[in-house]
């Protein structure tokens, strides 16, 4: 079972893979959240600042 567990995780990861922003690289759905979320928040803040001026 231990041998199959790693294989199963890889297969699940492949199913979850999602393309982000037309990049060529595939990322797992779970691994996007923190970093991409921070980037999105930062860009939103910048937009708000521009609108205020």
Secondary structure, DSSP 4 states (H G I P E B T S, - for coil): -HHHHHHHHHHHHHHH-EE-TT-SSEE-HHHHHHHHHHHHHHHHHHHHHHHH-
